Amino acid sequence: MSELHKFIFEGLPVRGMLVRLTDSWQDVLARRAGSNDAFAPPVRALLGEMAAAGVLMQSNLRFDGALVLQMFGDGPVKLAVAEVQADLAFRVTAKVIGEVSDGARLEAMLNVHGQGRCAITLDPKDKRPGQQPYQGIVALHGDRREPLQQLAEVLEHYMLQSEQLDTRLILAADDTLAAGLLIQRLPVQGAGNLEGAVSARNEDLIGLDEAYNRIALLAGTLTREELLTLDAPTILRRLFWEEPLRHFGPQRGEAGPRFECSCSRARVGNMLMGLGRPEVDGIIEEQGRVEIGCDFCGRKYHFDPVDVGGLFTPEGNQPPGSAATH
Ligand SMILES: [Zn+2]
């Protein structure tokens, strides 16, 4: 079962999380498998890493709304999206035009001309009127303009920029598992697990600061292979057996990360109303009905001429077409 593990290092300004998406990730891939819009293996791996990263970032921020991680590409991958709700329900999709060769990394998929971008949007659940979602954007290159090949590097960059927090992130995904490890430096002041540990002495503070570097280095020794094959307690024991690690019970099931799509017939109806009646009538004339497939879960929604008539004629006997001006 998919699970999220949280842990702290007692007395040290460092915390971490480890996510393993198993059944839920396989479910996402199964919805696409065999169809002609099945994703190439490098795109599947990217989406898996995005899902794992999205879950880690969402539970790290504890944001009451949707965290949307988007990659805008100038290569064959035009767009890749992972969306994670406050309750850790996630969904992913991508728009790919053209060939993605085996073994393609970020540059070949998304950043062929150096125009690729990664955007993180925090969309609050209860928006005040006129409130815009918060969005941060980073390019897919490092400080020396070198193209980045790993999603984890892009996101480490983003977190340093946006939250001013040092973060170490290791991500990996194949067709059975999408997994990630996050280690983050906490501000020394006010960190919950530092109770009593911080005295005013300078050398103590320097020592605490070095603790993050040491733990981040240990985390960096975790290989992709290990992340994809070992269970969470084994990974944490191997990496941090000398550290004062306190591991909290995993979050699973309804309390843990899981696949869930928020699409609905009503939302698709709203989208059609946004297109306007002439457009929708045109589709009906050509095809007899409107079929809209959800990009995230693959579910198909059908609207026949009667459904379409109903959409554009709300209660109150408005003349046909008046609702199309919305
Ligand atoms: Zn859906």
Residues whose N, C-alpha, C, O or C-beta is under 5 A from the ligand:
A	BS01	ZN	C261 C263 C294 F296 C297 G298 R299
